[in-house]
Amino acid sequence: MERGKMAEAESLETAAEHERILREIESTDTACIGPTLRSVYDGEEHGRFMEKLETRIRNHDREIEKMCNFHYQGFVDSITELLKVRGEAQKLKNQVTDTNRKLQHEGKELVIAMEELKQCRLQQRNISATVDKLMLCLPVLEMYSKLRDQMKTKRHYPALKTLEHLEHTYLPQVSHYRFCKVMVDNIPKLREEIKDVSMSDLKDFLESIRKHSDKIGETAMKQAQQQRNLDNIILQQPRIGSKRKPKKDAYTIFDTEIGSTSPKSEQDSGILDVEDEEDDEEVPGAQDLVDFSPVYRCLHIYSVLGARETFENYYRKQRRKQARLVLQPPSNMHETLDGYRKYFNQIVGFFVVEDHILHTTQGLVNRAYIDELWEMALSKTIAALRTHSSYCSDPNLVLDLKNLIVLFADTLQVYGFPVNQLFDMLLEIRDQYSETLLKKWSGIFRNILDSDNYSPIPVTSEEIYKKVVGQFPFQDTELEKQPFPKKFPFSEFVPKVYNQIKEFIYACLKFSEDLHLSSTEVDDMIRKSTNLLLTRTLSSSLQNVIKRKNIGLTEDARHAAEEEIYTNLNQKIDQFLQLADYDWMTGDLGNKASDYLVDLIAFLRSTFAVFTHLPGKVAQTACMSACKHLATSLMQLLLEAEVRQLTLGALQQFNLDVRECEQFARSGPVPGFQEDTLQLAFIDLRQLLDLFLQWDWSTYLADYGQPTCKYLRVNPVTALTLLEKISREMKDTSRKNNMFAQFRKNERDKQKLIDTVAKQLRGLISSHHS
């Protein structure tokens, strides 16, 4: 029973499924019916399905048949109409075919023309596109061609600018073309090529500058010499209009055209060829000789390439190396003046170039770099000159060297370099020059003395007398009154030596020219050199003559010579004392002796040093005479009537000078004196100064007149005179002083003491006279 129910249920399900499949077949597109049919064949009831399908087909056939029967008459009418239309359509077809045939025949040429027009239009479009592309490419090619031309003609800076435009403006517009890619790949190589070529030009420039530094320096020094000559002419003839040519600006006479388009030749790597010019023509400016365009080009190129620092370091390093080479003097430089001149020319040429680079470029070199190079050059130059000048024994060569150094210094000073050390070094060479002069004049004096007969010069006429007096300014009233013939009281060597001394002074003056020394400094230099000539050179020559056995001098002549020594020595002391310039009203306490006295003591030391060859008595007498004369003269300076007032400060300075004299006396300038004998020449001054500086009036007044008195050598008249000078100064100061009352009281007390001492001194003087 249950099995039957189950079979019945399954049969119903199968029938429903078949129905669903049939509906899908009816409603589904034919292309998609495959899966539906597969589901039928996959099941086990496809037989029953086929039966249902046949049943459904029959049903549809019946429906179709019914529908056809219903519309049959309309179908027949339609077919009848369609048959009528077919005939008309065939006629129309024939007409269209005939028309088409005619149209094809007539339009065949038009089609050919249209085809040709189509091809022309296509070609036109292609040409237009090609022209547009070429218009983009041609500027690139033109710029590249221009770049190659600039590279070929060595116009590297413009080439670099062209390369920049090509890379950033033109190539991006046509970057998809293969030739542009080749250009882009080639750009770094071109940059390196420009960089290398410009550096090669710079190296050529530096090498050329190194070789021609002496020519540049020579021209610069000629310019400086011409300018100095013109200045001297203007100074000598201030009212005469001179046709002076305007001086060229030191920084505008360079060839600074950076964008020069002409290719560089061998000669134009740095130095331009200049023919030698006549003396009366204008010397070309030192900078006119130099073409600096390689430096400027290379600097700009490296700046554009972002490698300016590399360029600056390279340039400075190379120039430092060249500076060391320039500053190395040749080993035989001291042999001729040309050796020194070439050395100086090279140094001047080097710094003229660097100075121009400093002022025409921004930062390639700076002032610190220039100053560093100059300090090095100055030290090496001075060291070289010290070494090589020491070999010079010819005074003429030393003088020429001095003039060359001055010109060297003046030239560099024009360009702003400090040259004070060079002038200081010239003062050292001046001492060497003096020594060479002394050696030369030693030979001259020896020849004069050897050729002299040591007989008085006879004169037989006024003409001869005036000739001798013109050579030697001798004045003797008694001799002038004597009738001719008569004799001068000296032999021919005297005027000859006198004239040679003048020549020596002229030679010394020549060295002092252009050293920027004051007249006082020149006078001191001449005086010291002349003193050495007289006290050492001439004195030694005379001593040698006196010692010769074949030359006999009478005892009257020896005494006269000795007296002449004492007299001339005292006159020389008087000349130094004329330079004394005491400030008797000073309130400052000095700490060193006066300059004039230091020079005087130095003169006496050098003089007595050459007296060692004289007889001992002569030397001792001369020394004692000089010290006594000096002491007496100092006392007169202190007591002279023109000095109305003096301060204790001035007295203290005077005391320092006396101590310097005493120190000289103690040093034993001449051997043979007993201990402190020479100091006794200054004992009067010493006791007088001690009395006033120690203000020891009680001791002086109490012990006056006793043999053991501490101030035995102080005369009361002298003491009173000096005290009155001090008193006057104190009274004037007291009147002018408006300070505190206590200070005025102290001054009044001191003044009372002075008045009391003065009164007692006058009493001593009166008792002495009575």
C-alpha positions in Angstrom: 0.0 0.0 0.0 2.7 2.4 1.0 4.9 1.3 -1.9 2.0 2.2 -4.2 1.7 5.6 -2.6 5.4 6.2 -3.0 5.3 5.3 -6.7 2.4 7.6 -7.2 4.3 10.5 -5.6 7.4 9.9 -7.6 5.2 9.8 -10.8 3.8 13.2 -9.9 7.2 14.7 -9.3 8.5 13.4 -12.6 5.5 14.8 -14.5 6.0 18.2 -12.9 9.7 18.2 -13.8 8.9 17.2 -17.4 6.4 20.1 -17.5 9.0 22.6 -16.3 11.5 21.3 -18.9 9.0 21.7 -21.6 8.3 25.3 -20.5 12.0 26.1 -20.6 12.3 24.6 -24.1 9.4 26.8 -25.2 10.7 30.0 -23.6 14.5 29.5 -23.9 16.8 30.6 -26.8 17.9 27.8 -29.0 21.5 28.4 -28.3 21.0 27.8 -24.6 18.7 24.7 -24.8 21.6 22.3 -24.4 21.8 22.2 -20.6 18.0 21.7 -20.5 18.1 18.7 -22.8 21.1 17.3 -20.9 19.0 17.2 -17.7 16.4 15.1 -19.5 19.0 12.6 -20.7 20.7 12.5 -17.4 17.5 11.3 -15.7 15.9 7.9 -16.1 12.5 9.0 -17.4 13.5 10.3 -20.8 11.0 7.9 -22.5 8.1 9.4 -20.7 9.5 12.8 -21.4 9.6 12.0 -25.1 5.9 11.0 -24.9 5.1 14.3 -23.3 7.1 16.1 -25.9 5.2 14.4 -28.7 2.0 15.2 -27.1 3.0 18.9 -26.7 4.1 19.0 -30.4 0.8 17.7 -31.5 -1.0 20.3 -29.5 1.0 23.1 -31.1 0.4 21.7 -34.6 -3.3 21.8 -34.0 -3.1 25.4 -32.8 -1.0 26.3 -35.9 -3.5 24.7 -38.2 -6.3 26.5 -36.6 -4.5 29.9 -36.9 -3.7 29.2 -40.6 -7.2 28.3 -41.4 -8.3 31.6 -39.8 -5.9 33.8 -41.9 -5.7 31.9 -45.2 -7.7 34.4 -47.3 -5.5 37.2 -46.2 -2.4 35.1 -47.0 -3.7 34.5 -50.6 -4.4 38.2 -51.1 -0.9 39.1 -50.0 0.7 36.6 -52.3 -1.3 38.0 -55.2 -0.2 41.5 -54.4 3.4 40.3 -54.0 3.3 38.8 -57.4 2.2 42.1 -58.9 5.0 43.9 -57.1 7.6 41.5 -58.3 7.0 42.5 -61.9 7.4 46.2 -61.1 10.4 45.4 -58.9 12.0 43.7 -61.9 11.4 46.7 -64.1 12.9 49.0 -61.4 15.9 46.6 -61.0 16.5 46.8 -64.7 16.3 50.6 -64.7 18.7 50.8 -61.6 21.1 48.4 -63.3 21.1 50.4 -66.4 21.5 53.7 -64.5 24.4 52.2 -62.4 26.1 51.0 -65.6 25.9 54.4 -67.1 27.0 56.0 -63.8 29.9 53.7 -63.5 31.0 54.5 -67.1 30.6 58.2 -66.6 32.2 58.4 -63.1 35.2 56.2 -63.8 37.5 59.2 -64.6 36.1 61.0 -61.5 37.0 58.1 -59.3 40.5 58.1 -60.8 40.7 61.8 -60.1 39.3 61.4 -56.6 41.8 58.6 -55.9 44.6 60.9 -57.1 43.2 63.7 -55.0 43.2 61.4 -52.0 46.8 60.5 -52.5 47.7 64.1 -52.9 45.9 65.0 -49.7 47.7 62.2 -47.9 51.0 63.4 -49.2 50.2 67.0 -48.3 49.4 65.9 -44.7 52.6 63.9 -44.6 54.6 66.8 -45.9 53.0 69.3 -43.4 53.7 66.9 -40.5 57.3 66.5 -41.8 57.8 70.2 -42.0 56.4 70.7 -38.5 58.8 68.1 -37.2 61.7 69.5 -39.1 60.8 73.0 -37.7 61.3 71.5 -34.3 64.4 69.6 -35.2 66.2 72.3 -37.2 66.9 74.6 -34.3 68.3 71.7 -32.4 70.6 70.8 -35.3 71.5 74.4 -35.8 72.4 74.8 -32.1 74.4 71.6 -32.2 76.2 72.8 -35.3 76.9 76.1 -33.7 78.2 74.3 -30.6 80.6 72.3 -32.7 81.9 75.4 -34.5 82.4 77.1 -31.2 84.3 74.1 -29.9 86.4 74.1 -33.0 87.3 77.8 -32.7 88.0 77.4 -29.0 85.2 79.7 -27.9 84.6 77.6 -24.9 82.5 79.9 -22.8 80.0 80.7 -25.6 80.0 76.9 -26.4 79.0 76.2 -22.8 76.2 78.7 -23.0 75.0 77.1 -26.3 75.2 73.7 -24.6 73.0 74.9 -21.8 70.3 76.3 -24.2 70.5 73.1 -26.2 70.0 70.8 -23.2 67.3 72.7 -21.4 65.4 74.5 -24.2 65.6 72.6 -27.5 66.2 69.0 -26.8 63.2 68.4 -24.5 60.9 69.4 -27.5 62.3 66.5 -29.7 63.4 64.1 -27.1 61.7 61.1 -28.7 64.0 61.1 -31.8 67.0 58.8 -31.8 69.4 61.5 -32.9 68.4 63.6 -29.9 69.1 60.7 -27.6 72.6 60.5 -29.1 73.0 64.3 -28.4 71.8 63.9 -24.8 74.2 61.1 -24.2 77.0 63.2 -25.7 76.3 66.3 -23.6 78.4 65.2 -20.5 81.3 64.4 -22.8 81.1 67.8 -24.4 81.1 69.4 -20.9 84.1 67.5 -19.9 85.8 68.4 -23.2 85.1 72.1 -22.6 86.3 71.8 -19.1 89.5 70.0 -20.1 90.3 72.3 -23.0 89.7 75.5 -20.9 91.9 74.0 -18.2 94.6 73.3 -20.8 94.4 77.0 -21.9 94.8 78.1 -18.3 97.8 75.9 -17.9 99.3 77.4 -21.0 98.6 80.9 -19.6 100.2 80.1 -16.3 103.2 78.6 -18.0 103.5 81.7 -20.2 103.1 84.0 -17.3 105.8 82.2 -15.4 108.2 82.5 -18.3 107.5 86.2 -18.9 107.2 87.5 -15.4 110.5 89.3 -15.7 109.2 91.1 -18.8 106.0 92.2 -17.0 108.0 93.3 -14.0 110.5 95.1 -16.1 107.8 97.1 -17.8 106.1 97.9 -14.4 109.4 99.1 -13.0 110.0 101.3 -16.0 106.6 102.8 -15.5 107.4 103.5 -11.9 110.8 105.0 -12.9 109.1 107.3 -15.5 106.5 108.4 -13.0 109.2 109.1 -10.4 111.3 111.1 -13.0 108.2 113.2 -13.8 107.5 113.8 -10.2 111.1 115.0 -9.7 110.8 117.3 -12.7 107.6 118.8 -11.3 109.2 119.3 -7.9 112.3 120.9 -9.4 110.3 123.1 -11.8 106.9 123.7 -10.2 106.1 126.7 -12.4 106.9 125.2 -15.7 104.0 123.6 -17.4 104.8 120.0 -18.2 103.4 118.0 -21.1 102.7 115.1 -18.8 100.7 112.3 -20.3 97.8 111.1 -18.3 98.7 108.0 -16.2 96.9 104.9 -17.3 94.5 103.4 -14.8 96.2 100.3 -13.4 93.1 98.3 -13.8 91.6 99.5 -17.1 94.6 98.9 -19.4 94.1 95.1 -19.5 92.5 93.3 -22.4 89.5 92.2 -20.5 87.2 91.2 -23.3 85.9 87.9 -22.0 83.7 87.1 -24.9 86.4 87.3 -27.4 85.6 85.3 -30.5 89.0 85.1 -32.1 90.8 81.7 -31.8 93.8 81.7 -29.5 97.2 81.6 -31.1 100.5 80.5 -29.5 101.3 84.0 -28.7 98.0 84.9 -27.1 98.2 82.3 -24.4 99.0 85.0 -21.9 101.7 87.3 -23.1 101.4 89.7 -26.0 104.5 90.5 -28.0 105.8 94.0 -27.4 108.8 95.5 -29.3 111.5 97.3 -27.4 110.7 101.0 -27.3 112.9 104.0 -27.3 113.6 105.8 -24.1 111.7 108.9 -25.2 108.5 106.9 -26.0 105.9 106.1 -23.5 106.5 102.7 -21.8 103.5 100.5 -22.3 101.6 99.6 -19.1 102.7 96.3 -17.6 99.1 95.1 -17.9 99.1 95.9 -21.6 101.4 92.9 -22.1 99.0 90.4 -20.7 95.8 88.8 -22.1 93.8 87.5 -19.2 91.0 86.1 -21.2 92.1 82.5 -20.6 91.7 83.0 -16.8 88.3 84.8 -17.2 87.0 82.1 -19.6 88.1 79.2 -17.4 86.7 80.9 -14.3 83.3 81.5 -15.9 83.2 78.0 -17.4 84.0 76.4 -14.0 81.5 78.6 -12.3 78.7 77.6 -14.7 79.7 73.9 -14.3 79.4 74.3 -10.5 83.2 73.7 -10.0 84.3 77.2 -9.1 85.9 76.1 -5.9 87.9 73.5 -7.6 89.2 76.1 -10.1 90.1 78.6 -7.4 92.0 75.9 -5.4 93.9 74.8 -8.5 94.7 78.4 -9.5 96.0 79.4 -6.1 98.0 76.2 -5.7 99.7 76.6 -9.0 100.5 80.3 -8.3 101.9 79.5 -4.9 104.3 77.0 -6.6 105.2 79.6 -9.1 105.8 82.2 -6.3 108.2 79.8 -4.6 110.1 79.4 -7.9 110.2 83.2 -8.5 111.5 83.9 -5.0 114.3 81.4 -5.4 117.3 83.6 -6.3 120.1 82.3 -8.6 123.3 81.4 -6.8 125.3 84.0 -8.7 122.9 86.8 -8.3 125.4 88.9 -6.3 127.9 89.0 -9.2 126.2 91.6 -11.3 123.4 94.1 -11.0 121.5 92.4 -13.8 121.2 89.3 -11.6 119.3 91.4 -9.0 117.3 93.2 -11.6 116.0 90.0 -13.2 115.2 88.7 -9.7 113.2 91.8 -8.9 111.5 91.9 -12.3 110.1 88.4 -11.8 108.7 89.2 -8.3 107.1 92.4 -9.5 105.7 90.7 -12.6 104.2 88.0 -10.4 102.4 90.4 -8.0 101.3 92.8 -10.8 99.4 89.8 -12.3 97.9 88.8 -9.0 96.9 92.3 -8.1 95.0 92.6 -11.4 93.4 89.3 -10.9 92.3 90.5 -7.4 90.6 93.6 -8.9 89.0 92.1 -12.0 87.6 88.8 -10.7 85.2 88.3 -7.8 86.8 85.9 -5.4 89.3 84.0 -7.5 91.9 85.5 -5.2 91.2 87.6 -2.1 93.1 90.1 -0.1 94.1 87.5 2.6 95.6 85.3 -0.1 97.5 88.2 -1.6 98.8 89.3 1.8 99.9 85.8 2.6 101.9 85.5 -0.6 103.4 89.0 -0.1 104.5 88.2 3.5 106.2 85.0 2.2 107.7 87.0 -0.7 108.9 89.8 1.6 110.6 87.4 4.1 112.3 85.4 1.4 113.3 88.4 -0.6 114.8 90.2 2.4 116.6 87.0 3.4 118.0 86.6 -0.1 119.2 90.2 -0.3 120.8 90.0 3.1 122.8 86.9 2.0 123.8 88.0 -1.5 124.5 91.7 -0.7 126.9 90.6 2.0 129.2 89.3 -0.8 129.4 92.8 -2.4 132.7 94.6 -1.9 132.2 97.3 -4.6 130.4 100.4 -3.2 129.2 101.3 -6.6 127.4 98.0 -6.9 126.0 98.4 -3.4 124.7 101.8 -4.4 123.2 100.6 -7.6 121.6 97.7 -5.7 120.1 100.2 -3.2 118.6 102.3 -6.1 117.2 99.1 -7.6 115.6 98.0 -4.3 114.1 101.5 -3.9 112.6 101.3 -7.4 111.4 97.7 -6.6 109.7 99.0 -3.4 108.2 102.0 -5.0 106.8 99.9 -7.8 105.1 97.5 -5.5 103.9 100.3 -3.2 101.9 101.7 -6.2 100.0 98.4 -6.2 99.2 98.7 -2.5 101.8 96.3 -1.1 103.5 97.4 2.2 107.2 97.8 1.8 108.4 99.3 5.1 110.4 96.2 5.8 112.4 96.7 2.6 113.3 100.2 3.6 114.3 98.9 7.1 116.5 96.3 5.3 118.1 99.1 3.3 119.2 100.7 6.6 121.1 97.4 7.2 122.7 97.6 3.7 123.6 101.2 4.5 125.9 100.0 7.2 127.5 97.5 4.8 127.8 100.3 2.2 129.6 102.5 4.8 132.0 99.7 5.4 132.8 99.2 1.7 133.2 103.0 1.4 135.6 103.0 4.3 137.7 100.2 2.7 137.8 102.1 -0.6 138.8 105.4 1.1 141.4 103.6 3.1 143.1 102.8 -0.1 142.6 106.3 -1.4 144.1 107.8 1.8 147.0 105.4 1.6 147.8 106.4 -2.0 147.6 110.1 -1.1 149.9 109.7 1.9 152.3 107.5 0.1 152.7 110.0 -2.8 153.1 113.0 -0.5 156.5 114.7 0.3 155.3 116.1 3.6 156.7 119.5 2.8 154.7 122.8 3.0 153.0 123.8 -0.2 154.9 126.7 -1.8 152.9 129.5 -3.5 154.5 132.1 -5.8 151.4 134.0 -6.9 147.9 135.0 -5.9 146.4 132.6 -8.5 148.1 129.6 -7.0 147.2 130.8 -3.5 143.5 131.1 -4.4 143.6 127.7 -6.1 144.9 126.0 -2.9 142.4 127.9 -0.7 139.7 126.9 -3.1 140.6 123.2 -2.6 140.9 123.6 1.2 139.2 126.5 3.0 142.2 127.5 5.0 142.2 130.9 6.7 145.2 132.6 8.2 145.4 136.4 8.5 149.1 136.4 9.1 149.8 134.1 6.1 147.6 136.3 3.8 149.7 139.4 4.8 153.0 137.8 3.9 154.4 138.6 0.5 154.9 136.0 -2.2 156.6 133.6 -2.3 155.2 132.0 0.8 154.2 128.5 2.1 151.1 127.0 3.5 151.7 125.2 6.9 150.7 121.9 5.5 151.7 119.6 2.6 149.6 118.6 -0.4 147.9 115.7 1.3 145.8 118.0 3.4 143.6 119.5 0.6 143.6 116.1 -1.1 142.3 114.4 2.0 139.8 117.2 2.5 138.4 116.8 -1.0 138.2 113.0 -0.5 136.3 113.5 2.7 133.8 115.6 0.8 133.6 112.9 -1.9 133.0 110.4 0.9 130.1 112.5 2.3 128.7 112.9 -1.2 128.8 109.1 -1.6 127.0 108.7 1.7 124.4 111.2 0.6 123.7 109.3 -2.6 122.8 106.3 -0.5 120.4 108.3 1.6 118.4 109.5 -1.4 114.8 108.2 -1.8 114.9 106.3 1.5 112.2 108.6 2.9 114.4 109.7 5.8 114.1 112.9 7.6 116.9 115.5 7.4 117.8 114.7 11.0 118.2 111.0 10.2 120.3 111.8 7.1 122.5 114.1 9.2 123.0 111.4 11.8 123.9 108.8 9.2 126.4 111.2 7.5 127.8 112.2 10.9 128.4 108.6 12.1 129.9 107.5 8.8 132.2 110.5 8.6 133.2 110.0 12.3 134.2 106.5 11.4 136.1 107.8 8.4 138.0 110.3 10.5 138.6 108.3 13.7 139.2 104.9 12.2 140.2 105.1 8.5 142.1 108.4 8.3 143.5 108.0 11.8 144.8 104.6 11.0 146.4 105.8 7.8 148.1 108.7 9.6 149.3 106.4 12.3 150.9 104.2 9.8 152.6 107.1 8.2 153.9 108.4 11.5 155.4 105.1 12.4 157.4 104.8 9.3 161.1 105.1 9.8 161.7 106.8 6.5 159.4 109.7 7.3 160.7 112.0 10.1 158.6 114.6 11.8 160.2 117.3 13.9 159.4 117.7 17.7 157.8 120.9 17.0 155.5 119.2 14.4 154.6 116.4 16.8 153.6 118.8 19.5 151.5 120.8 17.0 149.8 117.5 15.9 149.1 116.6 19.5 147.6 120.1 20.2 145.6 119.8 17.0 144.2 116.5 18.3 143.1 118.0 21.6 141.6 121.1 20.0 139.7 119.2 17.3 138.4 116.7 19.9 137.1 119.5 22.0 135.5 121.2 19.0 133.8 117.9 18.2 132.4 117.8 21.7 131.1 121.3 21.4 129.3 120.3 18.2 127.5 117.5 20.1 126.7 119.9 22.9 125.0 122.2 20.5 122.4 119.5 20.0 121.5 119.5 23.7 117.9 120.5 24.2 117.0 120.4 27.9 113.5 121.2 29.0 114.5 123.0 32.2 110.8 123.3 33.3 109.8 119.7 33.0 108.1 117.9 35.8 108.7 114.4 34.4 111.4 112.2 35.9 113.4 110.7 33.0 114.8 107.2 33.1 117.6 107.4 30.5 120.4 109.7 29.3 119.8 112.3 26.6 120.2 111.1 23.0 122.8 113.7 22.1 125.0 112.6 25.1 124.6 108.9 24.2 125.8 109.7 20.7 128.7 111.8 22.1 129.8 109.0 24.4 129.7 106.6 21.5 131.8 109.0 19.4 134.4 109.3 22.2 134.5 105.5 22.6 135.1 104.9 18.9 137.7 107.8 18.8 139.7 106.6 21.8 139.5 103.0 20.5 141.7 104.0 17.6 144.1 106.0 19.9 145.7 102.8 21.0 148.5 103.3 18.4 149.3 106.7 19.6 151.8 107.3 22.4 150.2 106.5 25.7 150.7 110.0 27.1 149.0 111.5 24.0 146.0 109.3 24.3 145.7 109.8 28.1 146.0 113.6 27.7 143.5 113.7 25.0 141.0 111.6 27.0 141.5 113.7 30.2 141.2 116.9 28.2 138.0 115.7 26.5 136.4 114.7 29.9 137.4 118.0 31.6 136.1 119.9 28.6 132.8 118.0 28.7 132.4 118.5 32.4 133.1 122.2 32.1 130.7 122.6 29.3 127.9 120.7 31.1 128.4 123.0 34.2 128.1 126.0 31.9 124.9 124.6 30.5 123.5 124.3 33.9 124.5 127.7 35.1 124.1 129.8 32.0 122.2 133.1 32.5 119.6 132.4 29.9 118.2 129.6 32.1 116.3 131.7 34.6 114.4 128.8 36.2 114.6 125.0 36.4 112.8 122.2 38.2 114.2 119.3 40.2 112.8 117.0 37.4 115.1 118.8 34.9 118.0 118.4 37.4 117.2 114.7 37.7 117.5 114.4 33.8 120.8 116.3 33.9 122.0 113.9 36.7 121.3 110.9 34.4 123.5 112.5 31.7 126.4 113.1 34.2 126.1 109.5 35.4 126.5 108.4 31.7 129.7 110.5 31.6 130.9 108.9 34.9 130.2 105.4 33.5 132.3 106.3 30.5 135.1 107.4 32.7 134.9 104.3 34.8 135.0 102.0 31.7 138.7 103.0 31.0 138.4 104.2 27.4 142.2 104.7 27.4 144.6 102.4 29.3 147.1 103.8 31.8 144.8 105.8 34.2 144.9 105.0 37.9 141.6 104.0 39.5 138.9 106.8 39.5 141.4 109.3 38.1 139.3 110.0 35.0 136.1 110.3 37.1 137.7 113.3 39.0 137.0 115.3 35.9 133.3 115.2 36.8 133.7 115.5 40.6 132.4 119.2 40.7 129.2 118.2 38.9 128.7 115.1 41.0 129.0 116.9 44.3 126.8 119.8 43.2 124.0 117.4 41.9 124.2 115.3 45.0 123.8 118.3 47.2 120.6 119.4 45.4 119.1 116.1 44.8 119.6 114.9 48.3 118.8 118.4 49.6 121.6 118.0 52.1 122.1 121.6 53.0 122.6 121.0 56.7 125.7 119.0 56.0 127.0 121.4 53.5 126.6 124.5 55.7 127.9 122.8 58.8 131.1 121.3 57.2 131.8 124.1 54.8 135.5 125.1 54.7 136.7 121.8 56.4 139.1 119.6 54.5 136.9 116.6 55.1 133.7 118.3 53.9 131.5 116.0 51.8 130.8 118.8 49.3 134.3 120.3 49.2 134.1 121.0 45.4 130.8 122.9 45.6 131.4 126.6 45.4 128.8 128.7 47.3 128.4 131.0 44.4 127.6 128.1 42.1 125.2 126.6 44.7 123.5 130.0 45.2 123.0 130.5 41.4 121.4 127.1 41.0 119.3 127.5 44.1 117.9 130.8 42.9 116.9 129.2 39.6 114.9 126.6 41.5 113.5 129.2 43.9 112.1 131.3 41.0 110.4 128.2 39.5 108.8 127.4 42.8 107.5 130.9 43.3 106.0 131.0 39.8 104.4 127.6 40.4 103.0 128.7 43.8 101.4 131.9 42.3 99.8 129.8 39.5 98.7 127.0 41.8 95.1 127.1 43.0 95.0 123.7 44.7 94.2 122.9 48.4 95.4 125.1 51.2 97.4 122.2 52.7 99.4 122.0 49.5 100.1 125.7 49.5 101.3 125.5 53.1 103.8 122.8 52.1 105.1 125.0 49.3 105.4 127.9 51.6 107.4 125.9 54.1 109.8 124.7 51.4 110.1 128.2 50.0 111.0 129.5 53.5 113.7 126.8 53.7 115.1 127.9 50.4 115.2 131.5 51.4 117.0 130.6 54.7 119.6 128.5 52.8 120.1 131.3 50.2 120.7 133.8 53.0 123.3 131.6 54.6 125.0 131.0 51.2 125.2 134.8 50.7 126.8 135.0 54.2 129.4 132.4 53.2 130.2 134.4 50.0 130.5 137.7 51.9 132.8 136.2 54.5 135.0 134.6 51.9 135.4 137.9 50.0 136.1 139.8 53.2 
